Amino acid sequence: MKPRILYTKPSITEREVVYATDAAQNGWGERCYEYINRFEQQFATHLGVAHAIATSSCTGALHMGMAALGIGPGDEVIMADTNWIASAAPIVHLGAKPVFVDIRPDSWCIDPAAAEAAITPRTKAILAVHIYGNLCDMDALLDLGRRHGIPVIEDAAEAIGSQHRGRRAGSMGVFGSFSFHGTKTLTTGEGGMFVTQDPALYERVLTLSNHGRARGQTKQFWPDVVGYKYKMSNLQAAIGCAQVERIDALIARKREIFQAYRQELRGLPGVHLNPEPPGTVNGAWMPTVVFDAETGVTREALQQAFAAENVDARVFFHPLSSLPMFDDCPQNRLAWSIPGRAINLPSYHDMTAPEIERVAAVVRQLATRAS
Ligand SMILES: *Cc1c(COP(=O)(O)O)cnc(C)c1O
């Protein structure tokens, strides 16, 4: 058996180790928020936003942000059927309903026309998730939001490094959320970030994030509302500080691996990699190949071929509406069809050129056999 090629793995250098060690030794008492404050500031600066709140997960950031927007029982939030459950779960937790619409063939992200058609008087938000680093059509979505008076939320967990005409993913909506789970471009083990340009929304989420204790409240142990507990620890934030100081290099390496795959798979008939339309940058969190239906190449064939090569490739997200807790929406044709002929390719920071070549060879072999 050839050596295993992992799917993702964080890049941890001496810097992360030094900061984490310092936090463990000294980051207590008076200094218990130092790395957290620094991480929030550095991340906000990277993104070009005014406010950031470090959280224990992206799911928590979404949950608090949606709660602060007043999303609750009876409300609807429109999102793409192609997604990870984490983006939909907070909507359900708030008693609202995720409304799943189809994706665009070019971006695998929410189709703005389908989103517009799904708007009802109960629609409280549109959730734009930049899947695998591919950007949603933010111009169309923001325009839609303005015309209907509906806020557009960005889940940018997969889109660190992605840019739309110079604006970073996560900085364009009413608020943005990020994940620092171990599989993401920037990691703190587990963790996330809430970001916004809106000072009032920031204050509301800040209060919610601290068990409902408002910043100006002088009484001790005095929550003003029932809040949440989704805080990041100073230890995790120490690793986050090291990672955010290296963020350009982390993104550059993701993009390098993506370019290498593009090069290796260039010209293969019926094979598509993540798009990067003019005026955008793809942060390339997850290089993914989608085969045209005509090739006859299936997810199962891809999984089998990668398993035989000892490569840890993962399946494309199942449509959320196909999961047991939601009603099927097979009318979301692309969301239901693409996963059956697609696969995520490994792309961890320290991946070597021969490893990239080994992965690409599997795709090439299937593509040429099919044509
Ligand atoms: C990873 C991911 C999440 C979940 O992040 P957690 O930090 O695990 O809560 C949410 N949304 C998207 C798009 C993700 O990729």
The ligand as an SDF file (V2000), in Angstrom:
LIG
                    3D

 15 15  0  0  0  0  0  0  0  0999 V2000
  -16.9420   24.1010    9.0610 C   0  0  0  0  0  0  0  0  0  0  0  0
  -18.1730   24.8690    8.7290 C   0  0  0  0  0  0  0  0  0  0  0  0
  -19.0760   25.2560    9.7190 C   0  0  0  0  0  0  0  0  0  0  0  0
  -19.0040   24.7580   11.1220 C   0  0  0  0  0  0  0  0  0  0  0  0
  -17.9980   25.2930   11.8300 O   0  0  0  0  0  0  0  0  0  0  0  0
  -17.8450   24.9000   13.3740 P   0  0  0  0  0  0  0  0  0  0  0  0
  -16.7320   25.7620   13.7980 O   0  0  0  0  0  0  0  0  0  0  0  0
  -17.5350   23.4410   13.3850 O   0  0  0  0  0  0  0  0  0  0  0  0
  -19.1350   25.2130   14.0240 O   0  0  0  0  0  0  0  0  0  0  0  0
  -20.1100   26.1010    9.3750 C   0  0  0  0  0  0  0  0  0  0  0  0
  -20.3070   26.4940    8.1090 N   0  0  0  0  0  0  0  0  0  0  0  0
  -19.4930   26.0860    7.1250 C   0  0  0  0  0  0  0  0  0  0  0  0
  -19.7480   26.5810    5.7520 C   0  0  0  0  0  0  0  0  0  0  0  0
  -18.4060   25.2510    7.4090 C   0  0  0  0  0  0  0  0  0  0  0  0
  -17.6110   24.8320    6.4180 O   0  0  0  0  0  0  0  0  0  0  0  0
  1  2  1  0
  2  3  1  0
  2 14  2  0
  3  4  1  0
  3 10  2  0
  4  5  1  0
  5  6  1  0
  6  7  2  0
  6  8  1  0
  6  9  1  0
 10 11  1  0
 11 12  2  0
 12 13  1  0
 12 14  1  0
 14 15  1  0
M  END
$$$$
